[in-house]
Amino acid sequence: MGIISGVKFDENGLIPAILQNYLTGKVLMLGYMNEESLNKTIETREVWFYSRSRQELWHKGATSGNIHKVVDISFDCDQDAVLVGVNPMGPTCHLGIQSCFGEKSTLFLEELAETIEQRYNERPENSYTTYLFEKGIDKILKKVGEEASEVIIAAKNDDKEELHLETADLFYHLFVLFREKGTSFEEVLKVLKERRG
């Protein structure tokens, strides 16, 4: 049985399984696994649950195409709950949103990216973000450079408050840059995860 030798299934042979985005830490859903679905999850590196209503295994995302690739699996201290770190290939919830716990479960950096995405698409008037997108890549790059320099100056001057403010400005402009170039902060997190090993 290997990894699941100490797992404590309940009286129905089930264990609660929490899916968590391995990059952002966002909780995506709660499901249940039996021994067979847990083994399939470990073997295939894709999420399998046991449906209590249908009394059968189900492959998460098999119908929608939103497969959830398993990155890591861990158990709580009592071995009676499992946390599955995943790389989702699309929305987790059947409502078409990232998390079954709703959009309010969004982490702040995701909120920032979503707000910038909205500004990119809607271009509201009197918005600084709209102004940056309208001016284009050269203006955005100039602002990233300016903010990076200001972070350096604040650190050199040993001004913690200014360092915090300038770093926040740098983060914001980097997120604008990522949207302009059609990428995301998650791609940066992937690189950091890979470097950590």
ChimeraX commands (.cxc) that place a marker at each C-alpha (Angstrom):
marker #1 position 0.00,0.00,0.00 radius 0.5
marker #1 position 3.01,2.33,0.32 radius 0.5
marker #1 position 1.99,5.96,0.82 radius 0.5
marker #1 position -1.51,5.06,2.02 radius 0.5
marker #1 position -0.55,2.36,4.51 radius 0.5
marker #1 position -1.33,4.58,7.52 radius 0.5
marker #1 position -4.38,6.33,6.10 radius 0.5
marker #1 position -7.53,6.22,8.24 radius 0.5
marker #1 position -10.65,5.87,6.11 radius 0.5
marker #1 position -14.02,6.45,7.83 radius 0.5
marker #1 position -16.71,3.84,8.44 radius 0.5
marker #1 position -17.79,4.18,4.79 radius 0.5
marker #1 position -14.24,3.63,3.54 radius 0.5
marker #1 position -13.80,7.31,2.62 radius 0.5
marker #1 position -11.36,10.09,3.40 radius 0.5
marker #1 position -12.00,13.83,2.81 radius 0.5
marker #1 position -9.70,15.23,0.10 radius 0.5
marker #1 position -8.97,18.92,-0.27 radius 0.5
marker #1 position -7.73,20.20,-3.62 radius 0.5
marker #1 position -5.38,23.17,-3.41 radius 0.5
marker #1 position -3.74,25.10,-6.24 radius 0.5
marker #1 position -0.07,24.28,-5.65 radius 0.5
marker #1 position 1.10,27.64,-6.99 radius 0.5
marker #1 position -1.26,30.07,-5.30 radius 0.5
marker #1 position -2.29,28.07,-2.22 radius 0.5
marker #1 position -5.95,28.68,-3.09 radius 0.5
marker #1 position -8.35,26.02,-1.81 radius 0.5
marker #1 position -10.31,24.71,-4.79 radius 0.5
marker #1 position -12.72,22.08,-3.51 radius 0.5
marker #1 position -13.49,19.33,-1.04 radius 0.5
marker #1 position -14.29,15.82,-2.27 radius 0.5
marker #1 position -14.01,12.27,-0.98 radius 0.5
marker #1 position -11.70,9.43,-1.94 radius 0.5
marker #1 position -11.85,5.75,-1.19 radius 0.5
marker #1 position -8.79,3.50,-1.29 radius 0.5
marker #1 position -9.17,2.83,-5.01 radius 0.5
marker #1 position -9.56,6.47,-6.05 radius 0.5
marker #1 position -6.66,7.52,-3.81 radius 0.5
marker #1 position -4.48,4.85,-5.39 radius 0.5
marker #1 position -5.53,5.96,-8.89 radius 0.5
marker #1 position -4.75,9.57,-7.97 radius 0.5
marker #1 position -1.26,8.54,-6.85 radius 0.5
marker #1 position -0.64,6.28,-9.86 radius 0.5
marker #1 position -2.00,8.52,-12.64 radius 0.5
marker #1 position -0.97,11.88,-11.07 radius 0.5
marker #1 position -4.47,13.11,-11.89 radius 0.5
marker #1 position -7.31,13.55,-9.38 radius 0.5
marker #1 position -9.87,10.79,-8.89 radius 0.5
marker #1 position -12.73,10.96,-6.38 radius 0.5
marker #1 position -15.38,8.62,-5.14 radius 0.5
marker #1 position -18.90,9.92,-5.79 radius 0.5
marker #1 position -21.10,9.29,-2.75 radius 0.5
marker #1 position -24.27,10.02,-4.73 radius 0.5
marker #1 position -23.44,7.81,-7.74 radius 0.5
marker #1 position -21.49,5.26,-5.72 radius 0.5
marker #1 position -18.67,5.16,-8.27 radius 0.5
marker #1 position -15.23,6.57,-9.07 radius 0.5
marker #1 position -15.00,9.75,-11.09 radius 0.5
marker #1 position -12.03,11.29,-12.85 radius 0.5
marker #1 position -12.01,15.01,-12.03 radius 0.5
marker #1 position -12.34,16.95,-15.30 radius 0.5
marker #1 position -12.87,13.93,-17.54 radius 0.5
marker #1 position -16.08,15.43,-18.98 radius 0.5
marker #1 position -15.12,19.13,-19.00 radius 0.5
marker #1 position -11.49,18.65,-19.95 radius 0.5
marker #1 position -10.45,20.53,-16.79 radius 0.5
marker #1 position -8.11,17.80,-15.55 radius 0.5
marker #1 position -6.30,18.45,-12.27 radius 0.5
marker #1 position -2.66,17.37,-12.42 radius 0.5
marker #1 position -1.29,16.23,-9.08 radius 0.5
marker #1 position 1.89,17.92,-7.89 radius 0.5
marker #1 position 2.03,16.65,-4.32 radius 0.5
marker #1 position -0.03,14.74,-1.77 radius 0.5
marker #1 position 0.11,15.05,2.00 radius 0.5
marker #1 position -1.95,13.86,4.94 radius 0.5
marker #1 position -2.91,15.64,8.12 radius 0.5
marker #1 position -1.41,14.68,11.46 radius 0.5
marker #1 position -4.17,12.15,12.17 radius 0.5
marker #1 position -3.91,10.59,8.70 radius 0.5
marker #1 position -7.67,11.03,8.23 radius 0.5
marker #1 position -7.67,13.84,5.63 radius 0.5
marker #1 position -5.65,14.34,2.47 radius 0.5
marker #1 position -4.40,17.57,0.88 radius 0.5
marker #1 position -3.77,17.32,-2.85 radius 0.5
marker #1 position -1.65,20.07,-4.43 radius 0.5
marker #1 position -2.76,20.38,-8.04 radius 0.5
marker #1 position -2.13,22.22,-11.27 radius 0.5
marker #1 position -5.68,22.76,-12.59 radius 0.5
marker #1 position -6.14,22.73,-16.37 radius 0.5
marker #1 position -9.21,24.94,-16.03 radius 0.5
marker #1 position -11.93,25.94,-13.55 radius 0.5
marker #1 position -12.46,23.52,-10.68 radius 0.5
marker #1 position -16.10,24.32,-9.94 radius 0.5
marker #1 position -18.92,23.13,-12.20 radius 0.5
marker #1 position -20.12,26.76,-12.19 radius 0.5
marker #1 position -17.05,27.64,-14.26 radius 0.5
marker #1 position -15.14,29.45,-11.52 radius 0.5
marker #1 position -11.75,28.65,-10.01 radius 0.5
marker #1 position -12.95,27.50,-6.61 radius 0.5
marker #1 position -16.05,25.72,-5.31 radius 0.5
marker #1 position -15.80,28.11,-2.36 radius 0.5
marker #1 position -16.55,31.05,-4.66 radius 0.5
marker #1 position -14.65,33.99,-6.00 radius 0.5
marker #1 position -14.34,35.51,-2.51 radius 0.5
marker #1 position -11.76,32.85,-1.77 radius 0.5
marker #1 position -9.47,34.57,-4.26 radius 0.5
marker #1 position -6.07,35.52,-2.87 radius 0.5
marker #1 position -5.08,39.17,-2.98 radius 0.5
marker #1 position -2.52,38.83,-5.77 radius 0.5
marker #1 position -5.14,37.03,-7.85 radius 0.5
marker #1 position -7.53,39.92,-7.14 radius 0.5
marker #1 position -4.89,42.34,-8.38 radius 0.5
marker #1 position -4.38,40.33,-11.57 radius 0.5
marker #1 position -8.15,40.10,-12.11 radius 0.5
marker #1 position -8.58,43.86,-11.65 radius 0.5
marker #1 position -5.79,44.56,-14.15 radius 0.5
marker #1 position -7.37,42.06,-16.57 radius 0.5
marker #1 position -10.68,43.91,-16.23 radius 0.5
marker #1 position -9.00,47.26,-16.91 radius 0.5
marker #1 position -7.26,45.76,-19.92 radius 0.5
marker #1 position -10.54,44.55,-21.40 radius 0.5
marker #1 position -12.85,47.43,-20.47 radius 0.5
marker #1 position -10.46,50.44,-20.59 radius 0.5
marker #1 position -12.46,52.66,-18.21 radius 0.5
marker #1 position -11.78,56.39,-18.47 radius 0.5
marker #1 position -9.68,58.12,-15.83 radius 0.5
marker #1 position -7.95,54.87,-14.90 radius 0.5
marker #1 position -4.19,54.87,-14.52 radius 0.5
marker #1 position -4.09,51.23,-15.62 radius 0.5
marker #1 position -6.01,52.15,-18.81 radius 0.5
marker #1 position -3.52,54.96,-19.38 radius 0.5
marker #1 position -0.60,52.51,-19.19 radius 0.5
marker #1 position -2.20,50.06,-21.62 radius 0.5
marker #1 position -3.07,52.86,-24.04 radius 0.5
marker #1 position 0.51,54.19,-23.95 radius 0.5
marker #1 position 1.88,50.71,-24.64 radius 0.5
marker #1 position 4.87,48.56,-23.81 radius 0.5
marker #1 position 7.51,51.30,-23.78 radius 0.5
marker #1 position 5.66,53.32,-21.13 radius 0.5
marker #1 position 5.02,50.19,-19.05 radius 0.5
marker #1 position 8.68,49.16,-19.21 radius 0.5
marker #1 position 9.76,52.68,-18.27 radius 0.5
marker #1 position 7.54,52.55,-15.18 radius 0.5
marker #1 position 8.86,49.10,-14.19 radius 0.5
marker #1 position 12.40,50.46,-14.46 radius 0.5
marker #1 position 11.58,53.56,-12.43 radius 0.5
marker #1 position 9.90,51.59,-9.67 radius 0.5
marker #1 position 12.77,49.08,-9.49 radius 0.5
marker #1 position 15.21,51.97,-9.11 radius 0.5
marker #1 position 13.08,53.48,-6.35 radius 0.5
marker #1 position 13.07,50.16,-4.49 radius 0.5
marker #1 position 16.88,50.17,-4.62 radius 0.5
marker #1 position 17.08,53.76,-3.37 radius 0.5
marker #1 position 14.65,53.08,-0.50 radius 0.5
marker #1 position 16.65,50.02,0.55 radius 0.5
marker #1 position 19.94,51.93,0.31 radius 0.5
marker #1 position 18.49,54.74,2.43 radius 0.5
marker #1 position 17.31,52.17,5.01 radius 0.5
marker #1 position 13.76,53.56,4.78 radius 0.5
marker #1 position 11.48,50.59,5.46 radius 0.5
marker #1 position 8.21,52.45,4.92 radius 0.5
marker #1 position 9.41,53.79,1.57 radius 0.5
marker #1 position 10.71,50.33,0.67 radius 0.5
marker #1 position 7.25,48.87,1.28 radius 0.5
marker #1 position 5.55,51.58,-0.79 radius 0.5
marker #1 position 7.95,51.33,-3.71 radius 0.5
marker #1 position 7.85,47.53,-3.71 radius 0.5
marker #1 position 4.05,47.68,-3.89 radius 0.5
marker #1 position 4.36,50.03,-6.88 radius 0.5
marker #1 position 6.83,47.66,-8.52 radius 0.5
marker #1 position 4.51,44.67,-8.00 radius 0.5
marker #1 position 1.61,46.56,-9.55 radius 0.5
marker #1 position 3.59,47.61,-12.63 radius 0.5
marker #1 position 4.99,44.09,-13.05 radius 0.5
marker #1 position 1.44,42.73,-13.10 radius 0.5
marker #1 position 0.53,45.30,-15.76 radius 0.5
marker #1 position 3.57,44.18,-17.74 radius 0.5
marker #1 position 2.60,40.51,-17.43 radius 0.5
marker #1 position -0.88,41.28,-18.81 radius 0.5
marker #1 position 0.54,43.35,-21.65 radius 0.5
marker #1 position 2.82,40.47,-22.63 radius 0.5
marker #1 position 0.08,37.84,-22.25 radius 0.5
marker #1 position 1.60,35.99,-19.32 radius 0.5
marker #1 position 0.92,35.82,-15.59 radius 0.5
marker #1 position 2.45,35.86,-12.13 radius 0.5
marker #1 position 1.65,32.14,-11.89 radius 0.5
marker #1 position 4.30,31.47,-14.55 radius 0.5
marker #1 position 6.85,33.20,-12.31 radius 0.5
marker #1 position 5.70,31.08,-9.37 radius 0.5
marker #1 position 6.21,27.95,-11.48 radius 0.5
marker #1 position 9.84,28.93,-12.09 radius 0.5
marker #1 position 10.37,29.55,-8.36 radius 0.5
marker #1 position 8.80,26.18,-7.52 radius 0.5
marker #1 position 11.04,24.41,-10.05 radius 0.5
marker #1 position 14.14,26.10,-8.68 radius 0.5
marker #1 position 13.24,25.04,-5.17 radius 0.5
marker #1 position 13.01,21.48,-6.45 radius 0.5
marker link #1:1,2 radius 0.2
marker link #1:2,3 radius 0.2
marker link #1:3,4 radius 0.2
marker link #1:4,5 radius 0.2
marker link #1:5,6 radius 0.2
marker link #1:6,7 radius 0.2
marker link #1:7,8 radius 0.2
marker link #1:8,9 radius 0.2
marker link #1:9,10 radius 0.2
marker link #1:10,11 radius 0.2
marker link #1:11,12 radius 0.2
marker link #1:12,13 radius 0.2
marker link #1:13,14 radius 0.2
marker link #1:14,15 radius 0.2
marker link #1:15,16 radius 0.2
marker link #1:16,17 radius 0.2
marker link #1:17,18 radius 0.2
marker link #1:18,19 radius 0.2
marker link #1:19,20 radius 0.2
marker link #1:20,21 radius 0.2
marker link #1:21,22 radius 0.2
marker link #1:22,23 radius 0.2
marker link #1:23,24 radius 0.2
marker link #1:24,25 radius 0.2
marker link #1:25,26 radius 0.2
marker link #1:26,27 radius 0.2
marker link #1:27,28 radius 0.2
marker link #1:28,29 radius 0.2
marker link #1:29,30 radius 0.2
marker link #1:30,31 radius 0.2
marker link #1:31,32 radius 0.2
marker link #1:32,33 radius 0.2
marker link #1:33,34 radius 0.2
marker link #1:34,35 radius 0.2
marker link #1:35,36 radius 0.2
marker link #1:36,37 radius 0.2
marker link #1:37,38 radius 0.2
marker link #1:38,39 radius 0.2
marker link #1:39,40 radius 0.2
marker link #1:40,41 radius 0.2
marker link #1:41,42 radius 0.2
marker link #1:42,43 radius 0.2
marker link #1:43,44 radius 0.2
marker link #1:44,45 radius 0.2
marker link #1:45,46 radius 0.2
marker link #1:46,47 radius 0.2
marker link #1:47,48 radius 0.2
marker link #1:48,49 radius 0.2
marker link #1:49,50 radius 0.2
marker link #1:50,51 radius 0.2
marker link #1:51,52 radius 0.2
marker link #1:52,53 radius 0.2
marker link #1:53,54 radius 0.2
marker link #1:54,55 radius 0.2
marker link #1:55,56 radius 0.2
marker link #1:56,57 radius 0.2
marker link #1:57,58 radius 0.2
marker link #1:58,59 radius 0.2
marker link #1:59,60 radius 0.2
marker link #1:60,61 radius 0.2
marker link #1:61,62 radius 0.2
marker link #1:62,63 radius 0.2
marker link #1:63,64 radius 0.2
marker link #1:64,65 radius 0.2
marker link #1:65,66 radius 0.2
marker link #1:66,67 radius 0.2
marker link #1:67,68 radius 0.2
marker link #1:68,69 radius 0.2
marker link #1:69,70 radius 0.2
marker link #1:70,71 radius 0.2
marker link #1:71,72 radius 0.2
marker link #1:72,73 radius 0.2
marker link #1:73,74 radius 0.2
marker link #1:74,75 radius 0.2
marker link #1:75,76 radius 0.2
marker link #1:76,77 radius 0.2
marker link #1:77,78 radius 0.2
marker link #1:78,79 radius 0.2
marker link #1:79,80 radius 0.2
marker link #1:80,81 radius 0.2
marker link #1:81,82 radius 0.2
marker link #1:82,83 radius 0.2
marker link #1:83,84 radius 0.2
marker link #1:84,85 radius 0.2
marker link #1:85,86 radius 0.2
marker link #1:86,87 radius 0.2
marker link #1:87,88 radius 0.2
marker link #1:88,89 radius 0.2
marker link #1:89,90 radius 0.2
marker link #1:90,91 radius 0.2
marker link #1:91,92 radius 0.2
marker link #1:92,93 radius 0.2
marker link #1:93,94 radius 0.2
marker link #1:94,95 radius 0.2
marker link #1:95,96 radius 0.2
marker link #1:96,97 radius 0.2
marker link #1:97,98 radius 0.2
marker link #1:98,99 radius 0.2
marker link #1:99,100 radius 0.2
marker link #1:100,101 radius 0.2
marker link #1:101,102 radius 0.2
marker link #1:102,103 radius 0.2
marker link #1:103,104 radius 0.2
marker link #1:104,105 radius 0.2
marker link #1:105,106 radius 0.2
marker link #1:106,107 radius 0.2
marker link #1:107,108 radius 0.2
marker link #1:108,109 radius 0.2
marker link #1:109,110 radius 0.2
marker link #1:110,111 radius 0.2
marker link #1:111,112 radius 0.2
marker link #1:112,113 radius 0.2
marker link #1:113,114 radius 0.2
marker link #1:114,115 radius 0.2
marker link #1:115,116 radius 0.2
marker link #1:116,117 radius 0.2
marker link #1:117,118 radius 0.2
marker link #1:118,119 radius 0.2
marker link #1:119,120 radius 0.2
marker link #1:120,121 radius 0.2
marker link #1:121,122 radius 0.2
marker link #1:122,123 radius 0.2
marker link #1:123,124 radius 0.2
marker link #1:124,125 radius 0.2
marker link #1:125,126 radius 0.2
marker link #1:126,127 radius 0.2
marker link #1:127,128 radius 0.2
marker link #1:128,129 radius 0.2
marker link #1:129,130 radius 0.2
marker link #1:130,131 radius 0.2
marker link #1:131,132 radius 0.2
marker link #1:132,133 radius 0.2
marker link #1:133,134 radius 0.2
marker link #1:134,135 radius 0.2
marker link #1:135,136 radius 0.2
marker link #1:136,137 radius 0.2
marker link #1:137,138 radius 0.2
marker link #1:138,139 radius 0.2
marker link #1:139,140 radius 0.2
marker link #1:140,141 radius 0.2
marker link #1:141,142 radius 0.2
marker link #1:142,143 radius 0.2
marker link #1:143,144 radius 0.2
marker link #1:144,145 radius 0.2
marker link #1:145,146 radius 0.2
marker link #1:146,147 radius 0.2
marker link #1:147,148 radius 0.2
marker link #1:148,149 radius 0.2
marker link #1:149,150 radius 0.2
marker link #1:150,151 radius 0.2
marker link #1:151,152 radius 0.2
marker link #1:152,153 radius 0.2
marker link #1:153,154 radius 0.2
marker link #1:154,155 radius 0.2
marker link #1:155,156 radius 0.2
marker link #1:156,157 radius 0.2
marker link #1:157,158 radius 0.2
marker link #1:158,159 radius 0.2
marker link #1:159,160 radius 0.2
marker link #1:160,161 radius 0.2
marker link #1:161,162 radius 0.2
marker link #1:162,163 radius 0.2
marker link #1:163,164 radius 0.2
marker link #1:164,165 radius 0.2
marker link #1:165,166 radius 0.2
marker link #1:166,167 radius 0.2
marker link #1:167,168 radius 0.2
marker link #1:168,169 radius 0.2
marker link #1:169,170 radius 0.2
marker link #1:170,171 radius 0.2
marker link #1:171,172 radius 0.2
marker link #1:172,173 radius 0.2
marker link #1:173,174 radius 0.2
marker link #1:174,175 radius 0.2
marker link #1:175,176 radius 0.2
marker link #1:176,177 radius 0.2
marker link #1:177,178 radius 0.2
marker link #1:178,179 radius 0.2
marker link #1:179,180 radius 0.2
marker link #1:180,181 radius 0.2
marker link #1:181,182 radius 0.2
marker link #1:182,183 radius 0.2
marker link #1:183,184 radius 0.2
marker link #1:184,185 radius 0.2
marker link #1:185,186 radius 0.2
marker link #1:186,187 radius 0.2
marker link #1:187,188 radius 0.2
marker link #1:188,189 radius 0.2
marker link #1:189,190 radius 0.2
marker link #1:190,191 radius 0.2
marker link #1:191,192 radius 0.2
marker link #1:192,193 radius 0.2
marker link #1:193,194 radius 0.2
marker link #1:194,195 radius 0.2
marker link #1:195,196 radius 0.2
marker link #1:196,197 radius 0.2
view
